């Protein structure tokens, strides 16, 4: 062991990754990278008969792959078991995945591509299916639904988590996080297929790649680019909670276009509503909630910037409606003084910042209206609470 450690630590020599993997000492309960685990799960799902993948098998076979052995090495080992007696029957595997029967010429072509090794032919067919391709130029390709369902089965087999905190930081829209492995990585299709609810930190304003998100229903968006149009448009079919901040609103040049088909919420507690320059155009086929805890000091009033407007334009949908926090509705009471005494009051509510909302949310209501007294001498206004 000391010799191996010395070789690893020698600064003059860069050891191949294969050597590092082959000599890795695993901690108790530690498993190799998820791609090795997914390969094992996939082979059991497609080829095993009368047996299931257990924790011991996953541990042993994924570490076998991580040590530098190939998929073919693993399948050759598994094929010695009666549970994998059909591993060489690549035509049967093809029919199971692609729903078509190979003729003799096609069988021969696939076998030749695999170097006349039927186990390799089986692996090639499984791999091409998973990548949405056909093993033969003239053959059928899998549907996206069939591909998603296969990835979902892999994720289920491995017990992938359905909730987690993820990051969108790549321009290709892929998601990263420590979910399922404890190490930062790009999520696989099998992981994404299992997701039900996520909190997504958006570091780049791009569309989220959710092509394999079979189960995803709820997304909470935060981060500097959470309000970007590309990101929001890619989530129209999900229930979204959007956390607005000064930074992510500024990154949209003050214009937030939010269109969604599911119940969604926009939270503005982290936005400086009193000073922001923001136009929110909200459009949805269901309920949209615009929520704010307010910014009133004790015995004071909420302050809403004159440059803040949230417009609801979803009334064309019969099932849609908007709910807005009543904290956005400021109220002035103007009292004129006649000979040192008040003689009349005029109430002025100002909902101009949130027009077209049909329901006002009174919970977490804070602050008071402003009391403006107009003196006869000079017409100066004094601000008091009401």
C-alpha positions in Angstrom: 0.0 0.0 0.0 2.8 2.4 0.8 4.4 1.7 -2.6 1.1 2.6 -4.4 0.8 5.8 -2.3 4.4 6.8 -3.1 3.7 6.3 -6.8 0.6 8.4 -6.6 2.3 11.2 -4.8 5.4 11.4 -7.0 5.4 14.9 -8.5 7.5 14.0 -11.5 5.0 11.5 -12.9 1.3 12.1 -13.8 -0.5 8.8 -13.2 -3.3 7.7 -15.6 -6.8 8.1 -14.3 -7.2 4.3 -14.7 -4.5 3.7 -12.2 -6.0 6.1 -9.7 -9.4 4.4 -10.1 -8.0 0.9 -9.9 -6.1 1.6 -6.7 -8.8 3.7 -5.0 -9.5 2.7 -1.4 -13.2 3.1 -0.8 -14.6 4.3 2.6 -17.4 2.3 4.2 -20.5 2.8 2.2 -18.8 4.7 -0.6 -19.7 3.9 -4.1 -18.1 4.8 -7.4 -19.3 7.6 -9.7 -22.9 7.5 -10.8 -22.2 6.6 -14.4 -20.7 3.2 -13.3 -23.8 2.6 -11.1 -26.1 3.4 -14.0 -24.3 1.0 -16.3 -24.8 -1.8 -13.8 -28.4 -0.9 -13.2 -29.1 -0.8 -17.0 -27.6 -4.2 -17.6 -29.7 -5.8 -14.9 -32.9 -4.0 -16.1 -32.4 -5.2 -19.7 -30.8 -8.6 -19.4 -31.2 -10.2 -16.0 -33.9 -12.8 -15.5 -35.2 -14.1 -12.2 -33.0 -11.8 -10.2 -32.8 -8.2 -9.0 -29.9 -5.9 -8.4 -29.1 -5.7 -4.7 -26.8 -3.4 -2.8 -24.0 -5.9 -2.7 -24.2 -6.5 -6.5 -24.3 -2.7 -7.2 -21.3 -2.2 -4.9 -19.2 -5.0 -6.5 -20.0 -4.5 -10.1 -19.8 -0.7 -10.1 -16.4 -0.9 -8.4 -15.4 -3.5 -11.0 -16.1 -0.9 -13.8 -14.5 1.9 -11.8 -11.3 -0.1 -11.5 -10.8 0.3 -15.3 -12.7 -2.7 -16.6 -14.9 -2.2 -19.6 -18.6 -2.7 -20.0 -17.7 -5.8 -22.1 -15.6 -7.1 -19.3 -18.5 -6.8 -16.9 -21.1 -8.3 -19.3 -18.7 -11.2 -20.0 -18.6 -11.8 -16.3 -22.3 -11.6 -15.9 -23.0 -13.8 -18.9 -21.5 -16.7 -17.0 -24.5 -16.6 -14.7 -27.8 -18.4 -15.7 -29.6 -15.1 -14.9 -27.9 -13.5 -17.9 -28.2 -16.5 -20.3 -29.8 -14.2 -23.0 -27.0 -11.7 -22.9 -25.7 -13.0 -26.2 -29.1 -12.8 -27.9 -28.7 -9.3 -29.2 -31.6 -9.7 -31.6 -33.9 -10.3 -28.7 -32.5 -7.2 -26.9 -33.1 -5.2 -30.1 -36.7 -6.3 -30.4 -37.3 -5.5 -26.7 -36.0 -1.9 -27.1 -36.9 -1.0 -30.6 -40.0 -3.0 -31.0 -38.8 -4.4 -34.4 -37.4 -7.7 -35.6 -34.0 -8.0 -37.2 -33.6 -10.0 -40.4 -30.6 -12.2 -41.1 -28.8 -9.5 -43.0 -29.3 -6.9 -40.3 -28.1 -9.4 -37.6 -25.0 -10.0 -39.6 -24.3 -6.3 -40.0 -24.7 -5.6 -36.3 -22.5 -8.6 -35.4 -19.8 -7.4 -37.8 -19.9 -3.9 -36.3 -19.3 -5.6 -32.9 -16.3 -7.5 -34.1 -18.3 -10.7 -34.3 -18.8 -10.6 -30.5 -22.5 -11.1 -29.6 -22.0 -9.6 -26.2 -20.5 -6.4 -27.7 -23.4 -6.4 -30.1 -25.8 -6.4 -27.2 -23.9 -3.5 -25.6 -23.9 -1.5 -28.8 -27.7 -1.9 -29.2 -28.3 -0.8 -25.6 -26.0 2.2 -26.0 -27.4 3.4 -29.2 -30.9 3.2 -27.8 -29.9 5.2 -24.8 -28.4 7.9 -27.0 -31.5 8.1 -29.3 -29.9 6.4 -32.2 -30.2 3.3 -34.3 -27.5 0.5 -34.6 -28.2 0.4 -38.3 -28.4 3.4 -40.7 -31.8 2.3 -42.0 -33.2 1.2 -38.7 -35.8 3.0 -36.4 -34.8 5.3 -33.7 -36.3 5.3 -30.2 -39.0 7.8 -29.3 -38.2 10.5 -26.7 -40.8 9.0 -24.4 -39.2 5.5 -24.6 -35.8 7.0 -23.8 -37.2 9.0 -20.9 -39.0 5.9 -19.5 -35.7 3.9 -19.7 -33.8 6.6 -17.8 -36.6 6.8 -15.3 -36.3 3.1 -14.6 -32.6 3.4 -14.1 -33.1 6.2 -11.6 -35.8 4.2 -9.8 -33.5 1.2 -9.6 -30.8 3.3 -8.0 -33.1 5.1 -5.7 -32.3 8.6 -6.9 -33.6 11.5 -4.9 -36.7 13.4 -6.1 -35.9 16.7 -4.4 -32.8 18.8 -4.1 -30.9 22.1 -4.6 -29.4 22.5 -8.1 -27.5 25.1 -10.1 -27.9 26.3 -13.6 -24.4 27.6 -14.6 -23.7 26.1 -18.0 -24.8 27.7 -21.2 -26.1 24.4 -22.5 -28.8 24.4 -19.9 -27.6 21.3 -18.0 -28.1 21.1 -14.3 -25.4 20.6 -11.7 -25.4 19.7 -8.0 -24.3 17.2 -5.4 -27.5 15.3 -5.5 -27.2 11.4 -5.2 -23.5 11.4 -5.0 -22.3 14.1 -2.5 -19.9 15.4 -5.2 -20.5 18.3 -7.6 -21.4 16.9 -11.0 -23.7 17.4 -14.1 -26.9 15.5 -13.5 -27.6 12.5 -15.8 -30.8 11.9 -17.6 -31.7 9.2 -15.1 -31.3 11.7 -12.2 -33.4 14.4 -14.0 -36.1 11.9 -14.8 -36.6 11.3 -11.1 -36.9 14.9 -10.0 -40.2 16.1 -8.5 -39.3 19.4 -6.8 -36.1 21.5 -7.0 -34.7 24.7 -5.9 -32.6 26.1 -8.8 -29.9 28.7 -8.4 -29.7 30.4 -11.8 -26.2 31.8 -12.6 -26.7 32.2 -16.4 -29.8 33.4 -18.3 -30.4 30.4 -20.5 -33.2 27.8 -21.0 -33.2 24.9 -18.6 -32.7 21.5 -20.3 -35.7 19.6 -18.9 -36.1 17.2 -21.8 -35.9 14.2 -19.5 -37.8 15.7 -16.6 -40.6 13.2 -16.6 -41.8 13.9 -13.1 -40.8 17.5 -12.3 -43.7 19.6 -11.0 -42.3 22.4 -8.9 -39.3 24.7 -9.4 -38.1 27.5 -7.0 -35.9 30.0 -8.9 -33.3 32.1 -7.2 -30.0 33.7 -8.2 -28.7 36.6 -10.3 -30.4 35.4 -13.5 -33.5 33.8 -12.1 -35.8 36.3 -13.9 -34.3 35.9 -17.3 -36.8 35.4 -20.1 -35.1 32.3 -21.5 -35.1 30.6 -18.1 -38.7 31.5 -17.3 -40.0 30.4 -20.8 -38.4 27.0 -20.4 -40.4 26.4 -17.3 -43.9 27.4 -18.5 -45.3 23.9 -17.8 -44.0 23.8 -14.2 -45.3 25.4 -11.0 -42.7 28.1 -10.4 -41.8 30.2 -7.4 -39.7 33.1 -8.5 -37.6 35.0 -5.9 -37.0 38.5 -7.2 -34.0 40.5 -6.1 -32.5 43.8 -7.1 -29.8 41.9 -9.0 -31.9 39.6 -11.1 -34.4 42.3 -11.9 -31.5 44.6 -13.0 -30.2 41.8 -15.2 -33.5 41.9 -17.1 -33.2 45.7 -17.5 -36.2 46.0 -15.2 -38.6 44.0 -17.4 -39.8 40.7 -16.1 -42.0 38.7 -18.5 -43.6 35.8 -16.6 -45.9 33.4 -18.5 -46.9 30.2 -16.9 -49.5 27.5 -17.2 -49.5 26.3 -13.6 -50.1 27.8 -10.2 -47.1 30.0 -9.5 -45.8 32.6 -7.1 -43.6 35.7 -7.4 -42.0 36.7 -4.1 -40.6 40.2 -3.8 -39.3 40.2 -0.2 -35.7 40.4 -1.4 -36.5 43.3 -3.8 -36.2 46.9 -2.7 -39.8 47.7 -3.7 -39.5 51.2 -2.5 -36.8 52.1 -5.0 -36.9 49.5 -7.8 -37.4 50.2 -11.5 -39.4 47.1 -12.5 -42.2 46.2 -14.9 -43.7 42.8 -14.2 -45.9 41.4 -17.1 -47.7 38.4 -15.7 -49.6 36.0 -17.8 -50.9 32.6 -16.9 -53.5 29.9 -17.3 -54.0 29.3 -13.6 -53.4 31.2 -10.4 -50.5 33.7 -10.2 -49.6 35.1 -6.7 -47.6 38.3 -6.3 -46.5 38.3 -2.7 -44.7 40.9 -0.5 -44.3 41.2 3.3 -44.0 44.9 3.0 -41.3 47.3 4.1 -43.1 49.4 6.7 -41.3 50.4 9.9 -43.4 50.2 13.1 -46.1 52.8 13.0 -45.1 53.6 9.4 -46.5 52.9 5.9 -45.4 50.6 3.1 -43.5 52.4 0.3 -43.8 51.3 -3.3 -41.7 52.8 -6.0 -43.6 54.9 -8.6 -41.5 52.9 -11.1 -42.8 49.5 -10.0 -45.7 48.0 -11.9 -47.1 44.5 -12.1 -49.6 43.9 -14.8 -51.8 40.8 -15.0 -52.9 40.0 -18.5 -54.2 36.5 -18.0 -57.9 37.3 -17.8 -58.5 35.7 -21.3 -58.2 32.3 -19.5 -61.4 31.4 -17.7 -59.5 29.4 -15.1 -56.9 32.1 -14.4 -56.8 34.7 -11.7 -54.3 36.8 -9.8 -53.7 37.2 -6.1 -51.7 40.2 -4.9 -50.4 41.1 -1.4 -52.4 44.0 0.0 -49.1 45.5 1.0 -48.8 46.8 -2.5 -51.9 49.0 -2.1 -50.8 52.2 -0.5 -53.4 54.5 1.1 -53.4 58.3 1.7 -55.9 60.2 3.9 -56.0 63.9 3.1 -57.5 66.0 5.8 -58.1 69.7 5.3 -58.0 72.0 8.3 -60.6 74.7 8.7 -59.9 77.4 11.4 -57.6 75.0 13.2 -59.9 72.0 13.1 -60.4 69.2 10.6 -63.4 69.7 8.5 -63.2 66.9 6.0 -61.2 63.8 5.0 -60.6 62.4 1.5 -59.3 58.8 1.2 -57.1 58.0 -1.8 -56.1 54.4 -2.4 -53.4 53.8 -5.0 -53.5 50.4 -6.6 -51.9 51.7 -9.8 -48.8 49.6 -9.3 -50.8 46.3 -9.4 -53.8 46.7 -11.7 -56.1 43.9 -12.9 -55.6 41.6 -9.8 -58.9 40.2 -8.6 -57.9 39.1 -5.1 -56.0 40.9 -2.4 -54.1 38.8 0.1 -54.5 40.3 3.6 -52.3 37.9 5.5 -48.9 39.3 6.6 -50.4 42.8 6.1 -48.1 45.4 7.5 -48.0 49.2 7.8 -50.6 51.9 7.8 -51.9 54.5 5.4 -50.4 58.0 5.3 -52.3 60.8 7.0 -51.7 64.1 5.1 -53.0 67.3 6.8 -53.2 70.4 4.7 -52.8 73.6 6.6 -54.4 76.8 5.4 -51.1 78.7 5.9 -48.8 77.8 3.1 -50.5 74.6 2.2 -47.7 72.5 3.7 -48.5 68.8 4.2 -47.7 66.9 7.3 -47.4 63.1 7.1 -49.0 61.1 10.0 -50.2 57.6 10.2 -53.8 56.6 10.2 
